[in-house]
Amino acid sequence: MAGRNGAGGSDPYARELARQAREQEKARRAAEAEAKRKAREEKLTYEAARAQEAVDRTYVLENDVEDLSTLLRTAVLDRKPLTFEKLKQKFIPTNFTPPKGRSKAAHQPRWEEYEPEPPRGLFGALGFGRKGYDAEVEAARGRFDKALRNHARDEKKRVEKLNRLRAEHEEQNRQEAARVDEWNARIEERRASYRERDIEAVEWFIDQALAASKYPHGFPKAHRVSFQADTGDLLVEIDLPLEEVVPAARAYRYVKSRDEMNPVPRPDKDRRELYASVLAQTALRTVYELFAADTEGAVQSIALNGHVATIDRATGREVHPCLITLQTSREEFDQLVLTQVDPRACLKRLRSLISPNPYELEPVRPLVTFDLSKFRLMDSLDVVAGLDSRPVLMDLTPTEFEHLIRQLFEAIGLDSVNTQPSKDEGVDAIAMNTDPVMRGLCIIQAKRTKNVVPFETVSALAGVVEHKRAAKGILVTTSWFGRASEAFANEHGRLELLDGANLVHLFKEHMDLDVIPGPVPPKRRPQ
């Protein structure tokens, strides 16, 4: 008996404990198996999601590359250039919507809602309680009359506010309609001026057309234009995208063993070829869109310079090299079937200059540069021929001094012209640095004076430089500048101040001319 009890065979309690232990072990094993199953499913789901992510990212890359490869073809097939008609706005009046709770009148009080219950039964038949009932009726009548007055007052306020809101809404519609009419009238005025080849109107519309052109992400929108009314020649300068616009990856691949999303590099050769194609397509597309937008026939030819704004890796300085330059007439350009051309071959046919190595920012010299047509120019005057051996600058007239300064900058190596004395916005001369990398417009102001140049003159020149989008502003004087002016010029970065002492040195170095400037500036106190 002891052996049977030791084995737990006849002990119900022991048998129950053994059964529960077996059930618990079975449940534990089932839970472990279920957890492993779920972990496997979760891992498979995660890996499938990551693999799909690689597919999706590759698809996005392929779409981006397709967009870059078809920049020109897409624009030509869409045929949606900007026109004056598209610049017009259409007025669509909005309907008046009453505020919530004010569209309908409130429920008007009814006497039935206030009338007291008359006496009933035998007492009512015999007339008992009549006096009390009459008093209740009179009181109810007072409440009812007051409710009617309150309702009438509230309804009057509601209607007045509703009418006021409706009138305000109608006034807003009227003002918006007037604004749209005024806008459309200005567009028509600009169109009429455009037909007459008014420079401001043509350049304004070309600006709108360039701004309206839609490009993929990463394309800059900076541009400037200049129009010659007498010839119908349009000069356009645009910023082209940098090489980063072409994706560095060709695809994405998910590596399960390391749980990594690895980009598959695009071969350098493919990337460089696509970038060169993007630049060529952008240039051709710009010319196409501008000719297509010119439905009034004001533009007869387009010269385009495509630059990139970047940092020179060798010097760390900001540069703006020209990578593509072309010039074509409308007649010549209309002969092209742009949906079927090879962009780079097409540019070569147009006698364009293309950077042989745009990836390395190797520049080309623009075929046409901004000829400063935004300024009113005057014929040059040779002042040097009439000067003494050691001229006194203060003895020159203001006009002679301005022309002498222009000749100085020509001797330095800049293409310079003088502006007409009226409405020159503080500009006495303008010069162009035609170096293909460091080129830019220089605004020159000449001050022949015996006194210190006021700070206001320096700050005003800074404003002109910003307005004209010039690369540099140079203020030349026979006298000197104060500390505030010098500090301001240093902070601005694009201003250069040349005082009388500097002029003596520059005239001697570049023109072999000994000049006497203005008076010697007073000695400054130590700061």
Steps between C-alpha positions, in 0.01 A plus 500: 500500500785729575633452144170593340469810718860602417424492129195714558291241324228483768541855632245726321673817611833389359338393176334841467828678558670288236219570255521874559876489452458324170239750387721792599796355312281441197370859515855634541621311196197614298563863604866473401404351164243777444752768595754353258236486229403861556866606506558322168190666351602842633852453361367393162256794500778743595737362236226513237425862596867594478535324166193686375651824630807430286271442201307820570814710542640355180174584323524861623860517374399366161215752479737785592745392232217467248389856581855626449537307175179646354518863618486635145261250348246538782494880469453485122223239515313680781490820295407714799712814468399808694296758307352835587158337495609247761625781720148635522284412797136396504263631761265239644264652757451305821154427635394651828471244779316626810664420834375189673178566689424827322362384168143458628283695739455357849172334597237767558318471835140369484222574747431129543842465661412757770122455546425351848285189543137601571314347799348159424229276644214604720678802642571631154140443391369688801745788446703439811866617471422737217659797670830317551497376143447853364803615698707216355386594151595862553845403625545259208393771261774725641763229456377431150511867400854531640611190308356650182689824557825312574452287192439807283807669644720193449364448150574859412860460623535173310377653175716809545812292565417268213452796265826652622691175445339459157596858410858439620516183293368682194754777558778241518378353172487846349853583616634167373328554165648850481845362588474233229379759247788729591750214474367391162504860378869526599569174319336642186704818535817294530396293198449818296840627613650161424371520143678833471820334625506709814811381683347499848191311381699238308746439782215481753316237295815297437562501875148363552550230236828385653353496851197298382710219351476187717814295556580207731620562852854631519483735200575865580268778382748789488509688171531844344405635160578791271306599187608713203186662362646613168620153397269271697802327655449344842789413730422251777722381781383202704644296783535133413477218754810359664615142443321390820173515304594162346448220757825342614325163545372280220286284728458385861558148625395352834755270663313271741806362672604848619160667492645779284356709217794541266502734199632359176731772362424647160806467275692828472479487123119471506467776756721741309319430172160555659617824662632631168167406340306679777697821438443479124129424541455788745659745258290383205185485708548857623535630144201293387274625780594865444440484124172313562389758758578787262169477312519873421822459297713752685802269542694427182807330647613363833848487645523281807777455754466214746701533822533305822530668838735294713819492703835446329642188663854625447459846653188478713369817334157552351510473120243531223655336191319488167460139383276552194458797269295519183340747261219417257233675298133410513511388137794266563353360823158434345664254258589263786288198590584510868320177590747305286832680542802398700532806728879527489517440125227761454698757696805435286290555188393836643871593526479501876794480732474223755736435788715200404498397863196645680548257788823681583347846437725567201359832368440632151501864396144627436420576135304810610537680831265743665559814299384721785184595314323558830696827529463813292843535339677797345787538256846474652716809543880478479604708798861380515590658164432848634673469837817673610806302600392508866126574505307614805187286523305771681547727194298260283128540452284223657437353152869504411584332829242225442639428152855499631398240759340296221827511305687389810287187535538427131876518549467260792333253261126543543248578227372838618246759389357817652134556575304808405498757776121495552315219678810287542397386852834609643694316229772694321656210312459129465764240428485132414758243602483256209718235662301176453526405867515827694283703262247748626350845473674782688313817597736799514424831665748788478500786756721802421498680832729671752309368800454160661250284311181475710401160638162536329675494159663167584178341627310629195750331268445175690130529422571550128729196499222285647238645264714442190616160627857611436808307601670807646451868574802734482492850646783722373579839648767769493466537878461234774251286694409489866541204734126420492504481119806273498348268762172485307679415174697223671183347645309525170761299315423631150600864548845640430603852601781674307617828651735762353815319608384181328421695183853638483637146513252357245551779246876460525493119474247458219520827301846632589329820604601720793189657648438730791182399687314710755617634833690281746259340749532608864694276734279262690507469872601155625196286579 
